[in-house]
Amino acid sequence: MPQTMTLDEKLAISNRALDLYDAGDKEGFSRLIRTAPMPPYLAKVMKDKMGADFLLKGGWNLSEAEAEFGSGWLNK
């Protein structure tokens, strides 16, 4: 089971990603921000609105959603 990321770790990723965005590196921002776990409630909404393929192909970190909803939740 993957180790849970602390709030401080998530904030550090967000801050580094925002620095990249401010520096004009939108690709770097997008790549880095996807390494922080997406909150389960947001992952569920995104799945419902955008589809499971959007989440899978986007490279989002869905570890917290999987921990909350169980493995295979995207296919249900």
N, C-alpha and C positions, 0 to 999 in steps of 0.2 A: 504494500500500500504506500503511495507517495506521501512524503512528509508534507504537512500543512505549512503554507507560507504564512509568516507572521504579518501583522498589519504594518510594522516598520519595514519589512522587506517589500511589501506591495507598494508602500509609499515611496521607497527608494527607487523602484522601477518606474513608477509614475513620474517622479521628479527627473530622472535621467531621460525618460522618453520626452518630456516636455522641453528639456534642454535641447534635444535633437530637433524637435519641431521648431523651436524658436530660432535655431541655427539654420533652418531651411531644409533639414534632412527629413522630409516627410516619410520617405521609405524606411529609414532607420527608426523613426517614431513608431510607425505601424508595426514593424517587425518586433520591436522591443515591448510595446504595450500588450501584445498578444501573449507574452510569456507570463504575465500576471494572471492568476486564475480569474476567470469570469465568474461573478457571483451567480449562484444557482438560479435565482429568480430571473435574472437577465438572460441566462442561457435558455431557460424555458420559454421566455417571451420571444427571443430570437429564433428558436426552433419553430415556434408556432407561426411567426410572421414571415421569416425568411427561409425556413426549411432546414432540415438536418444537413444537407449537402453544403449549405452556406457555412455552417459551423465547422464541418469536417475539412472542407477545402481551404478555409480561411486560416487554419493553423492555430486556432484559439486554444488556450489552456482551459480545458473543461474538467479538471481534476476535482474541483469542489462540487460541481454539478453531478459528476459521476459518484462521488462519495455520498451525496444526499439522495439522488434518485436511483442509484444502482447502475451496474454495468449494463450496457445495452439500452439505456434510456432513450438514446437518440432514435432507435429503431422501433420504439413502441408508439 
